[in-house]
Amino acid sequence: MKRRIVEIDEGRCNGCGDCIPGCPEGALQVIDGKARLVSDLFCDGLGACIGACPQGAMTVREREAEPYDERRVMEESIIRGGRSVIAAHLRHLTEHGEQGYLREALAVLEEKGIENPLDETKRKNRAKQGETHGGCPGSAAMRFGGQNDAIRQEAASAKSELTHWPVQLHLVTPLAPCYHGADLLLAADCAAFAMGGFHSAYMKGKSIAIACPKLDSGIDRYVAKLTAMIDMAKVNTITVAIMEVPCCGGLMTIVRQAQEKASRKVPVKKVVIGVRGEVLDEEWI
């Protein structure tokens, strides 16, 4: 069957192993100095490992592969990892809406007489004790204070710096007039929601495209569109605004792949935004 599955570029991979913690299913191992997908059966194709790779060696592609086997993953990998690994895996399935796999995982635990570590009462007790989230960092539930009325009013009256439509990367035309010779802002979907002053700080004077490297399909088309923007639309610069969560780093991987395919070279700036809206890093790379 055809399904989405992780693919590793061995030429890029340096064997650092940073991707391993991002795969609670145990589909990845470092073997002979390279990260390897040890079994199609174990890879759920959700790409939680991608943003953890500092070399941009990991992508998710659709190809022929054995169906993902939740029961086998539980029996041969997850349960052996102990309570923390079980909890991380269950959160991973919950946060990505994989209810079928979740039911199957819970059934395996019940059959083997293993307590569900995410039992509601115990989860609440652990939360009171300050236990941190152990699943996908980008999906960790957090709550923090909102804006006061004065700041909210100022934000509501702020001018929009959006100059064109559409903006979703699947929908934009690389050769649209708005991109010719423009300074391109490629932003993660969540960035503008996290940062109150995003329009004035990063969108002003730029043509924008937005994407999510973790949830969007057709990443190859993203690379092709960005390559066309560099070579044919001749964009002047590219600013990549990503969130601090690991999976968001995949947007930089897409840009690097486009740079490699393009015949022109353009300056690229990376901006990392925290989940509370603060700028954590900003640098030309």
ABEGO torsion letter per residue (X at the ends): XBBBBBBBBAAABAGAGAAAAABAAGABBBBGGBBBBABAAABAGAGAAAAABAAGABBBBBBBBBBBBAAAAAAAAAAAAEAAAAAAAAAAAAAAGBAAAAAAAAAAAAAAGBBBAABAAAAAAAAAAGBBBABBAAABBBBBBBBBAAAAAAAAABBBABABOBABAAABBAABAAABGBBBBBBBAAAAAABAAAAAAAABGBBBBBBBAAABBGAAAAAAAAAAAAAAAGBABBBBBBBABAAAAAAAAAAAAAAAABABBBBBBBBBBBAAGBBABBBBX
